[in-house]
Amino acid sequence: MHRVSDSRVIDADLLDSLTVPARQGDYARDSRAFVRIDTSLRVYWHTLFDICPGLLELSGPDGLAIFRPFMTWADEQKLSLNWTYYLWVDVWLQQSAFRDQIEVELRYALMGASAARWATGDRSEAQGIVLGAADLPNLVCGWKTVTLEGGREIEQIELEAPLPTPDGSHGYFLVPSRSLDDGFPGWSPIPR
């Protein structure tokens, strides 16, 4: 195993390693760099499993059977781990050894987590996001808060007539108001 000297490593030197579990092994366990990478990875771990604990039922209590391979795949795919994080986990799960064990409810929970993350972080004029999956019938909507005392709202919507399926595994569109009355503008692909 190749070990990197820790004597002159600063955070800027670690940027490419902060989301890649395998790179942690390049540093001694008692080094500052190892601890910094571990701290970064823990944030991503908790962001995933605290919000979607049902994933732990698939992977075991430490979650590493999902977390490490997913993070490696995400790095290889050059994915952004922003509001789309949970959607990319769903994409990875669909092509993993876990694919036959995934309940529909867990998939909707992942979509809801993405919608919630969008609703709390988006700064555009849009009031909501609508998410769809090519192989699921219902939509998931995330709405921004409208008052200081309020919170974002997430809902699953069952349509009377289905929308066209997204070109990829998932699609989204933004809505300017807190309703879907403006019609279907078409799917946008999930940003990488």
PAZAPA-4460 file (N, C-alpha, C; in steps of 0.05 Angstrom, whole numbers, plus 32768, in hexadecimal, padded with zeros to 4 digits):
% residues 192
    n_x    n_y    n_z   ca_x   ca_y   ca_z    c_x    c_y    c_z   seq   type   mol
   8011   7FE8   8000   8000   8000   8000   8012   8019   8000     1      M     A
   800B   802B   7FF0   801A   8044   7FED   8011   8057   8004     2      H     A
   8024   8062   8013   801D   8075   8028   8028   8090   8020     3      R     A
   8017   80A4   8025   801F   80C0   801F   8029   80CD   8039     4      V     A
   803F   80DB   8037   804A   80E9   804E   8036   80FE   8057     5      S     A
   8032   8101   8071   801F   8113   807C   802C   812D   8085     6      D     A
   8046   8130   8081   8054   8147   808D   804C   8162   8081     7      S     A
   8044   8162   8067   803E   817C   805B   8022   817C   804E     8      R     A
   8010   816B   8056   7FF6   8168   804A   7FE3   817D   8056     9      V     A
   7FD7   818E   8045   7FC3   81A1   804E   7FA9   8199   8041    10      I     A
   7F93   81A4   804B   7F78   819D   8040   7F76   819F   8022    11      D     A
   7F82   81B3   8016   7F81   81B7   7FF9   7F8D   819E   7FEB    12      A     A
   7FA1   8192   7FF7   7FAD   817A   7FEC   7F9B   8162   7FED    13      D     A
   7F87   8163   7FFF   7F76   814C   8004   7F5B   814D   7FF4    14      L     A
   7F56   8163   7FE6   7F3C   8167   7FDA   7F33   814F   7FC9    15      L     A
   7F44   8143   7FBA   7F3D   812D   7FA9   7F38   8113   7FB9    16      D     A
   7F40   8113   7FD2   7F3D   80FB   7FE3   7F25   80FC   7FF6    17      S     A
   7F19   8113   7FFA   7F05   8117   800F   7EEC   8107   800B    18      L     A
   7EE6   80FD   7FF3   7ECE   80EE   7FEF   7ED4   80D1   7FE5    19      T     A
   7EED   80C9   7FE7   7EF5   80AF   7FDC   7F00   809E   7FF2    20      V     A
   7EF0   808B   7FFD   7EFA   807B   8014   7F14   806C   800F    21      P     A
   7F19   8063   7FF7   7F32   8054   7FF1   7F4B   8065   7FF5    22      A     A
   7F49   807F   7FF1   7F60   8090   7FF4   7F68   8094   8011    23      R     A
   7F57   808E   8024   7F5D   8090   8040   7F74   807E   8047    24      Q     A
   7F76   8067   8039   7F8B   8054   803E   7FA7   805E   8036    25      G     A
   7FA8   8074   8027   7FC2   807F   8020   7FD0   808D   8037    26      D     A
   7FC2   8090   804D   7FCD   809F   8064   7FCD   808E   807D    27      Y     A
   7FE1   8092   808E   7FE2   8083   80A7   7FC9   808A   80B8    28      A     A
   7FBE   8077   80C7   7FA6   807B   80D6   7FA9   8092   80EB    29      R     A
   7FC0   8097   80F4   7FC4   80AC   8108   7FCC   80C7   80FC    30      D     A
   7FCA   80C9   80E2   7FD2   80E2   80D4   7FBB   80F5   80D3    31      S     A
   7FC2   810E   80D1   7FAE   8124   80CE   7F9D   8120   80B5    32      R     A
   7FAA   8118   809F   7F9C   8114   8086   7F87   80FE   8088    33      A     A
   7F8E   80E7   8095   7F7B   80D1   8098   7F63   80DB   80A7    34      F     A
   7F68   80EA   80BD   7F51   80F4   80CD   7F40   8107   80BE    35      V     A
   7F4D   8118   80AE   7F3D   812C   809E   7F2C   811E   8089    36      R     A
   7F37   8109   807C   7F27   80FA   8068   7F11   80EB   8076    37      I     A
   7F17   80DF   808D   7F02   80D1   809C   7EEC   80E3   80A5    38      D     A
   7EF2   80FB   80AE   7EDE   810E   80B6   7ECC   8116   809E    39      T     A
   7ED8   811A   8087   7EC9   8121   806F   7EB6   810A   8068    40      S     A
   7EC1   80F2   8067   7EB0   80DB   8060   7E9A   80D6   8074    41      L     A
   7E9E   80DC   808D   7E89   80D9   80A1   7E71   80EB   809C    42      R     A
   7E77   8103   8092   7E61   8116   808B   7E50   8109   8075    43      V     A
   7E5C   80FE   8061   7E4D   80F2   804B   7E3E   80D9   8055    44      Y     A
   7E4B   80C9   8067   7E3E   80B1   8072   7E25   80B9   8081    45      W     A
   7E28   80CD   8093   7E11   80D5   80A3   7DFB   80E3   8092    46      H     A
   7E04   80F2   807E   7DF0   80FE   806C   7DDF   80E9   805E    47      T     A
   7DEB   80D2   8058   7DDC   80BC   804B   7DCC   80AB   805F    48      L     A
   7DD9   80A0   8073   7DCC   808D   8084   7DBB   8099   809A    49      F     A
   7DC0   80B1   80A3   7DAE   80BE   80B7   7D94   80C5   80AA    50      D     A
   7D95   80CC   8091   7D7C   80D5   8082   7D6D   80BC   8077    51      I     A
   7D7C   80A8   806F   7D6F   8090   8063   7D79   8077   8072    52      C     A
   7D71   8074   808C   7D7B   805D   809C   7D73   8042   8090    53      P     A
   7D60   8041   807F   7D58   8027   8073   7D6F   801B   8063    54      G     A
   7D82   802B   805B   7D99   8021   804C   7DAA   800E   805E    55      L     A
   7DAA   8014   8078   7DB9   8003   808B   7DAE   7FE7   808D    56      L     A
   7D94   7FE3   8087   7D88   7FC9   8087   7D94   7FB8   8070    57      E     A
   7D9C   7FC5   805B   7DA8   7FB7   8044   7DC5   7FB1   8049    58      L     A
   7DD4   7FC4   8054   7DF1   7FC3   8054   7DFD   7FBA   806F    59      S     A
   7DED   7FB8   8084   7DF8   7FB3   809E   7DFB   7FCD   80AE    60      G     A
   7E00   7FCB   80C8   7E00   7FE2   80D9   7E15   7FF7   80D3    61      P     A
   7E2B   7FF0   80C7   7E3F   8004   80C1   7E3B   8012   80A6    62      D     A
   7E2A   8006   8095   7E24   8012   807B   7E3A   8011   8067    63      G     A
   7E50   8006   806D   7E67   8007   805B   7E64   7FF6   8042    64      L     A
   7E54   7FE2   8043   7E4F   7FD2   802B   7E41   7FE2   8015    65      A     A
   7E34   7FF7   801C   7E28   800A   8009   7E3A   8022   8005    66      I     A
   7E42   802E   801C   7E50   8048   801B   7E6A   8047   800B    67      F     A
   7E7C   8035   8012   7E96   8035   8005   7E94   8030   7FE6    68      R     A
   7E85   801B   7FDD   7E83   8018   7FC0   7E75   802E   7FB2    69      P     A
   7E60   803A   7FBF   7E52   8050   7FB3   7E65   8068   7FB0    70      F     A
   7E74   806F   7FC5   7E85   8086   7FC3   7E9B   8082   7FAE    71      M     A
   7EA5   806A   7FAC   7EB9   8064   7F97   7EAC   8068   7F7B    72      T     A
   7E94   805D   7F77   7E86   8060   7F5E   7E80   807E   7F58    73      W     A
   7E77   808D   7F6C   7E71   80A9   7F69   7E8A   80B8   7F60    74      A     A
   7EA1   80B2   7F6B   7EBA   80BE   7F63   7EC1   80B7   7F46    75      D     A
   7EBE   809E   7F3F   7EC3   8096   7F24   7EB1   80A4   7F10    76      E     A
   7E98   80A8   7F17   7E84   80B4   7F06   7E86   80D3   7F06    77      Q     A
   7E97   80DE   7F18   7E9A   80FB   7F1B   7E7F   8108   7F22    78      K     A
   7E72   80FD   7F36   7E57   8107   7F3E   7E5A   811C   7F54    79      L     A
   7E49   812F   7F52   7E47   8143   7F67   7E35   8138   7F7D    80      S     A
   7E3D   813B   7F96   7E2E   8130   7FAC   7E1E   8147   7FB9    81      L     A
   7E0F   8155   7FA9   7DFE   816B   7FB2   7DE2   815F   7FB8    82      N     A
   7DCD   816D   7FB0   7DB2   8163   7FB5   7DAC   8149   7FA6    83      W     A
   7DBC   8143   7F93   7DB8   812A   7F83   7DC5   8111   7F90    84      T     A
   7DD3   8115   7FA6   7DE1   80FF   7FB4   7DD0   80E6   7FB6    85      Y     A
   7DB8   80E9   7FC1   7DA6   80D2   7FC6   7D9C   80C5   7FAC    86      Y     A
   7D98   80D5   7F98   7D90   80CA   7F7E   7DA6   80B9   7F72    87      L     A
   7DBF   80C2   7F75   7DD5   80B2   7F6B   7DD9   8098   7F7B    88      W     A
   7DD3   8099   7F95   7DD3   8081   7FA5   7DBF   806D   7F9A    89      V     A
   7DA7   8077   7F93   7D93   8066   7F88   7D9C   805A   7F6D    90      D     A
   7DA9   806A   7F5C   7DB3   8060   7F43   7DC8   804A   7F48    91      V     A
   7DDA   804F   7F5A   7DEE   803B   7F60   7DE2   8021   7F6C    92      W     A
   7DCF   8024   7F7E   7DC2   800D   7F89   7DB4   7FFC   7F74    93      L     A
   7DA9   8008   7F60   7D9B   7FFA   7F4A   7DAE   7FE9   7F3A    94      Q     A
   7DC8   7FEF   7F3B   7DDB   7FDF   7F2B   7DEE   7FCF   7F3E    95      Q     A
   7DE8   7FCF   7F57   7DF9   7FC1   7F6B   7DED   7FA6   7F72    96      S     A
   7DFC   7F98   7F84   7DF3   7F7E   7F8E   7DD9   7F81   7F9F    97      A     A
   7DD3   7F99   7FA7   7DBB   7F9E   7FB8   7DA2   7FA2   7FA8    98      F     A
   7DA3   7FA3   7F8E   7D8D   7FAB   7F7D   7D73   7F9B   7F82    99      R     A
   7D76   7F81   7F88   7D5E   7F71   7F8C   7D53   7F73   7FA8   100      D     A
   7D60   7F81   7FBA   7D57   7F84   7FD6   7D4B   7F9F   7FDC   101      Q     A
   7D4B   7FB1   7FC9   7D42   7FCC   7FCD   7D24   7FCE   7FCC   102      I     A
   7D18   7FD7   7FE1   7CFB   7FDC   7FE2   7CF4   7FF7   7FD4   103      E     A
   7CDD   7FF8   7FC9   7CD4   8010   7FBB   7CD4   8028   7FCF   104      V     A
   7CCC   8023   7FE8   7CCA   8038   7FFC   7CE6   8045   8001   105      E     A
   7CFA   8034   8000   7D15   803F   8004   7D1D   8050   7FEC   106      L     A
   7D16   8049   7FD5   7D1C   8059   7FBD   7D0E   8074   7FBE   107      R     A
   7CF4   8074   7FC7   7CE6   808D   7FCA   7CF2   809E   7FE1   108      Y     A
   7CFD   8091   7FF6   7D0A   809F   800B   7D23   80AD   8001   109      A     A
   7D32   80A0   7FF0   7D4A   80AC   7FE4   7D42   80C4   7FD3   110      L     A
   7D2D   80C1   7FC3   7D23   80D7   7FB3   7D1A   80EE   7FC5   111      M     A
   7D0C   80E8   7FDA   7D03   80FD   7FED   7D1A   810B   7FFA   112      G     A
   7D2F   80FC   8000   7D47   8109   800C   7D54   811C   7FF8   113      A     A
   7D55   8115   7FDF   7D60   8127   7FCB   7D4E   8140   7FC8   114      S     A
   7D34   813C   7FC8   7D22   8153   7FC6   7D25   8166   7FDE   115      A     A
   7D28   815A   7FF5   7D2B   816A   800E   7D45   817A   800D   116      A     A
   7D5A   816D   8004   7D74   817A   8002   7D73   8191   7FEE   117      R     A
   7D65   818C   7FD8   7D62   81A2   7FC4   7D53   81B9   7FD1   118      W     A
   7D3D   81B3   7FDF   7D2B   81C8   7FEA   7D39   81D9   7FFF   119      A     A
   7D4C   81CD   800D   7D5A   81DD   8022   7D73   81EB   8017   120      T     A
   7D7C   81E4   7FFF   7D95   81F0   7FF5   7D93   8200   7FDC   121      G     A
   7D7D   81FD   7FCD   7D7A   820C   7FB4   7D74   8229   7FB9   122      D     A
   7D81   823B   7FAA   7D7D   8258   7FAD   7D70   8264   7F94   123      R     A
   7D65   8254   7F82   7D58   825E   7F6B   7D3C   8268   7F72   124      S     A
   7D2E   8273   7F5F   7D13   827D   7F63   7CFE   8266   7F64   125      E     A
   7D06   824E   7F5B   7CF4   8237   7F5B   7CEB   8231   7F77   126      A     A
   7CD2   8229   7F7A   7CC6   8223   7F94   7CC7   8205   7F9A   127      Q     A
   7CCA   81F5   7F85   7CCA   81D8   7F8A   7CD9   81C9   7F74   128      G     A
   7CDE   81B0   7F7B   7CEB   819D   7F69   7CD9   8185   7F67   129      I     A
   7CD7   8179   7F50   7CC8   8160   7F4C   7CDC   814C   7F41   130      V     A
   7CDD   8135   7F4E   7CEF   8120   7F46   7CE0   8108   7F3D   131      L     A
   7CE9   80FB   7F28   7CDD   80E3   7F1E   7CF3   80CE   7F18   132      G     A
   7CEC   80B5   7F1A   7CFE   809F   7F13   7CF1   8090   7EFB   133      A     A
   7D02   8087   7EE9   7CF8   807A   7ED1   7CE8   8061   7ED7   134      A     A
   7CEE   8054   7EED   7CE1   803A   7EF4   7CCF   803B   7F0C   135      D     A
   7CC8   8054   7F15   7CB5   8057   7F2C   7C9D   8068   7F22   136      L     A
   7C85   8062   7F2B   7C6E   8070   7F21   7C69   808B   7F2D   137      P     A
   7C71   8090   7F46   7C6A   80A9   7F54   7C80   80BD   7F52   138      N     A
   7C79   80D6   7F57   7C8C   80EC   7F57   7C91   80F3   7F74   139      L     A
   7CA8   8100   7F79   7CAF   810B   7F93   7CB3   8129   7F8F   140      V     A
   7CA6   8138   7FA0   7CA8   8156   7F9E   7CB4   8161   7FB8   141      C     A
   7CC6   8174   7FB4   7CD1   8182   7FCB   7CCB   819F   7FC8   142      G     A
   7CC0   81AB   7FDE   7CB8   81C7   7FDD   7CC8   81D7   7FF1   143      W     A
   7CD1   81EE   7FE9   7CE0   8200   7FFB   7CCD   820B   8010   144      K     A
   7CD9   8213   8026   7CCA   821F   803C   7CC0   823A   8033   145      T     A
   7CA9   8242   803E   7C9E   825C   8037   7C9C   826F   804F   146      V     A
   7CA2   8265   8066   7CA2   8276   807E   7CBB   826F   808F   147      T     A
   7CC1   8281   80A1   7CD8   827C   80B3   7CD3   8265   80C5   148      L     A
   7CBA   8261   80CD   7CB3   824B   80DF   7CAF   8231   80D1   149      E     A
   7CAB   8232   80B7   7CA5   821A   80A8   7CBE   820B   80A0   150      G     A
   7CBA   81F4   8096   7CD0   81E3   808B   7CCA   81DB   806F   151      G     A
   7CDD   81CF   8062   7CD8   81C5   8048   7CC5   81AE   8049   152      R     A
   7CB6   81A9   8034   7CA2   8194   8033   7CA9   8181   801C   153      E     A
   7CA6   8167   8022   7CAC   8153   800E   7C92   8142   800B   154      I     A
   7C8A   813D   7FF3   7C73   812C   7FEF   7C76   8119   7FD7   155      E     A
   7C69   8103   7FD9   7C68   80F0   7FC3   7C4D   80F3   7FB6   156      Q     A
   7C4E   80F5   7F9B   7C35   80FA   7F8C   7C30   80E3   7F79   157      I     A
   7C18   80D8   7F7B   7C10   80C3   7F68   7BFF   80D1   7F53   158      E     A
   7C07   80CE   7F3A   7BFA   80DB   7F24   7BE3   80C9   7F19   159      L     A
   7BCE   80D6   7F0F   7BB9   80C7   7F02   7BC2   80BD   7EE7   160      E     A
   7BD1   80CD   7ED8   7BDD   80C5   7EBF   7BFB   80C9   7EC1   161      A     A
   7C0B   80B5   7EBA   7C28   80B8   7EBE   7C34   80CC   7EAA   162      P     A
   7C4A   80D8   7EB4   7C5A   80E9   7EA3   7C6C   80D8   7E92   163      L     A
   7C77   80E3   7E7C   7C8B   80D4   7E6D   7CA2   80CE   7E81   164      P     A
   7CB0   80B8   7E7C   7CC6   80B1   7E8E   7CDF   80C2   7E87   165      T     A
   7CEF   80C7   7E9B   7D08   80D6   7E96   7D1A   80C6   7E83   166      P     A
   7D2B   80D3   7E75   7D3E   80C6   7E63   7D52   80B4   7E73   167      D     A
   7D5A   80BE   7E8A   7D6D   80AF   7E9B   7D5E   80A0   7EB1   168      G     A
   7D6C   8098   7EC5   7D60   808A   7EDB   7D4D   809C   7EEB   169      S     A
   7D54   80B5   7EED   7D44   80C9   7EFB   7D43   80E3   7EEA   170      H     A
   7D2F   80F3   7EF0   7D2D   810D   7EE4   7D21   8121   7EF8   171      G     A
   7D23   813A   7EF2   7D17   814E   7F04   7D0D   8166   7EF3   172      Y     A
   7CFB   8175   7F00   7CF5   818F   7EF5   7CEE   81A1   7F0C   173      F     A
   7CF2   81BB   7F08   7CED   81CF   7F1D   7CD2   81DC   7F18   174      L     A
   7CC5   81E4   7F2D   7CAB   81F1   7F2B   7CAD   820D   7F38   175      V     A
   7CA0   8221   7F2B   7CA2   823C   7F34   7C90   8242   7F4C   176      P     A
   7C7C   8232   7F51   7C6A   8237   7F67   7C65   821D   7F76   177      S     A
   7C56   821E   7F8B   7C51   8207   7F9C   7C3A   81F6   7F91   178      R     A
   7C3A   81F2   7F78   7C26   81E0   7F6C   7C31   81D5   7F52   179      S     A
   7C23   81C1   7F48   7C2C   81B5   7F2E   7C19   81BE   7F18   180      L     A
   7C0A   81D4   7F1C   7BF7   81DD   7F08   7C03   81E8   7EEF   181      D     A
   7C1D   81EE   7EEF   7C29   81FA   7ED7   7C2F   81E5   7EC2   182      D     A
   7C29   81CC   7EC7   7C2E   81B7   7EB3   7C49   81AB   7EB5   183      G     A
   7C4E   8198   7EA3   7C67   8189   7EA3   7C7A   8195   7E8E   184      F     A
   7C90   81A1   7E97   7CA3   81AE   7E85   7CB7   819B   7E78   185      P     A
   7CB6   8182   7E80   7CCA   816E   7E76   7CDF   8169   7E8B   186      G     A
   7CEC   8152   7E88   7D00   8149   7E9C   7D1B   8155   7E96   187      W     A
   7D29   815E   7EAA   7D45   8164   7EA8   7D55   814D   7EB4   188      S     A
   7D6D   8147   7EA8   7D7D   8132   7EB3   7D88   813A   7ECE   189      P     A
   7D8E   8126   7EDF   7D9A   812C   7EF9   7DB6   8136   7EF5   190      I     A
   7DBD   814D   7F00   7DD8   8157   7EFC   7DEE   8145   7F09   191      P     A
   7E04   8144   7EFB   7E1B   8134   7F05   7E2B   8145   7F17   192      R     A
***
